Amino acid sequence: MNQQAADEAQRPGRFWLAAGVYRVVWRRLAVPLSVLRIRLLKAIWGADDAVRLIASARKYAVAPLLRALGATVAPDADIETYLVIHNPRNALRDLSIGAQCHVGKRVFLDLSAPIRIEAQATLSMNVTVLTHLDVGRTPLRAQVYPPVYGGVVIGEGAYIGANAVILHGVRIGRCAVVAAGAVVREDVPAYAVVGGVPARILKTLEPADAEGSSL
C-alpha cells in the first residue's frame, strides 16, 4: 500500500513535467511556423489580413510576428496579447517599439502614419493610438474635417494609463504621464502629468523624482 500510494503521488508530478517539456518543444516549433504563415498571408492577401494573426497570437509569438512584417521590436520589449494593428499601409515598417517597453492587452495601434514607442515606455491595457482623422464620405470632409495624418511618438519612460486615447500628430514627452481615460490631442511636455477629455496638464514632475536611477 505504501508503494502504491507513493506511485500515485508521483503521477501528477510526472504529468506536469511531461507537459512542460511539450510546451517548450511546441513553442520552438510554433513560432517559426507562425512567422511562415504570416508572411504567406501577407504575400497572398496583403498586410491587412496578415495582421489579424497577431491579434489572436499567444504572447510569446507576438513580437516575432511583428518583426516578420517589418516592425522594429527590441528583444526585451514586453508585448501582451490581443494587440490590434489598424491600417498597416507600409506593412509594419512604421512601427518601432524600444527596449524594456510594455504594451498591455488589447492595445490598438493605427499605422496610417508612423508610431514610435521609445525605451522603457508603458502603454497600459486598452490604450488607443490614432495617427489619422478621416470622416469618410460625409459632407464634412470637404471643408470642415479634411483627412489629416500625423505620426505619434511615445517618449522614453512615458506612462500611458488604461483606456487613454492618443490622437494623430501627438508627441508624449520623456517620463510624461497620461492618466487613465484621457484623450490627448496636443503634445505633452516631458515630465508632465495630464488627464481629462481633452487632456490638460495637472502637474509637472521633478526630473530627479521621475527618473530615479532607472533611465
N, C-alpha and C positions, 0 to 999 in steps of 0.2 A: 504493500500500500504506500509506503514511504517513497519508493522509487517511482511508482505510478504518479503520485502527487507531484513529485519533482519534475517529471517529464511534462505533465500538463501545465505546470507553472512556466516552463521554458518555451512552450509553443507560441504564446503571444510575442515574446521577445524575438523568436526566430522569424515570425511573420513580418514584424516591423523592420528587422534587419534586411530581409529579402526585398521588402517594399522600398526601403531606402536605396538599395543598390539599383533596383529597377528605375527609380526616379532619376538617379544620376545618369544612368545609361540613356534613358529616354530624352533627357534634356540635351545631351550631346548630339543626339540624332535629330531631335525635333527642331532645334534652332536652325541648322543648315537647310533642313527640308522646308521650313517656313520661309527662309530667305529665298530659296529657289522658287517657291510658289509665288511669293510677292513680286519677284522680278518677272516671272512669266505672266502674271496678271497685268502688270504694267505694260509689258510688251504687246500683249494681245488686246487688252481693253482700256488701257490708259491708267494714269495715276489715280483718278477719282475712284475707280473700282479697287485698285490695289490698296489704298489706304484703309479701306473697310476691314482688311485683315488685321491692321494694327489695333483697331477699336476692340476687337474680340480676342486679342492675343493674351497669353499669360505674361505675367510681369517680366520674367527672365528673357522673354523674346522681344519685348517692345523696343529696347534700344537697338538690337541688331537689325530689326526690321526698318527702323527709322534710317539707320545708316545705309541699308540696302537701297533705299530710294534717294540717297544723296544728302541726307541731313548730317550736320556735324554734331556729334554727341560725345562728350567726354567719357572716358572709361569708367569714372566713378560717379557719373550722374545717376540719380535715383528717380526712376520714372515709373509711376503706378499704372494700373490697368484702366481700360475704358477711355483711353486717350482718343479724342476725336479731331481729325485733321480735315479742314474745310478748304475748298478751292486750292488744291496743290498745283498751281499754274506752272511752276518750274520744278515739277516733281517735289522733292523736299529739300532742294539745294538752298532754299531761302530760310531754312530753319537751323539755328545754332543754339545748342544747349551746353553751357560751360561746366567746368569742374565743380563737383560737390553740389550741384543743383538738386533741388527736389521738385518734381512735378506731381501733384496729387491726383487722386482718382477723378475721373470724369472732367478733366480739363479740356477746353475747346479752343483750338488754335486755328485762326483764319489766315491762310497763307496767300491771300491775294497780293500781299506785299511782304517783305522780309520780317521775320521775328528773330530777335537775338536775346537770349536769356543768359546773362553773364554769370561768372563764377559765384557759387555759394548763394545764389538767389533761390527763393522758395515761392512756388505757386501752389496755394492750398487747393483743396478739393472744389470742384465746380467753377473754377476761375474761367472766365471767357476773355480771350484776346482777339479783338477785331481789327483788321487792317484796311477795311474799306466801308464805304457807305454807298448803297445803291437802292433806290426806292422802287426799282423795277419800271413798269410801264405806266405808272400813274402820271397824270399831267404835271405833278410837282417836279418831275425830273427835268423839265425844260429850263425853268428859271430858278425855282426855289431850292431844290436839292439835286443838283447835277452830281454824277458819280465822282467820288473822291477816294483816293488811295493813299496810304501812308504807312510805312513800316513802324514797328514798335520795338523799343529796347527796354528790357528789364535790367536795371543796373546791378552791378556787383553787390552781393549781400542784401539786396532788397527783399522785402517780405510782402506778398500779396495774399490778403486774407480770403477765406472761403466765400464763394459766390460773387466776388468782385468782378467788375467788367472794365477792361482797358480798351479804350477806343482808338481808332486809327491815328497814326502820326504822333503818338504819345511816347515820351521817354520818362521812365521811372529812374530817379537818381540813385546813386550809391547809398546803400543802407537805408533807403526810404521805406516807409511802412504804409501800406494801403489797407484800411480797415475792411472787415468782412462786409460784403454787400455794397461797397462803394462803387460809383460809376465815375471813372476817371476820363475826362475829356481834354485835359491840359497837362503839360509837363509837370512832373513832381520833382522839386529840388532834392538834392542829396540831404539825407538825414531828416527829411520832413515826414510827419505823420499826417495822413489825410484820411477823411471819411465823409460819408454823406452822398447825396444824389442832387446835383453833381458834387463831386468830391471837392473839399476845401481843406486848407491847412489847419490842423488842430493844434499842433505844437511842433517844435523843432528839437531834435535830439542833439546832445553834445557828441561830437565825433568820438571822443575817447570812450564814452559810455556805450555808444552804438557798436563800435568795432571791437572793443576789448583788445584781446591779443590774437583773435582768430583770422583777421584779414590783413 
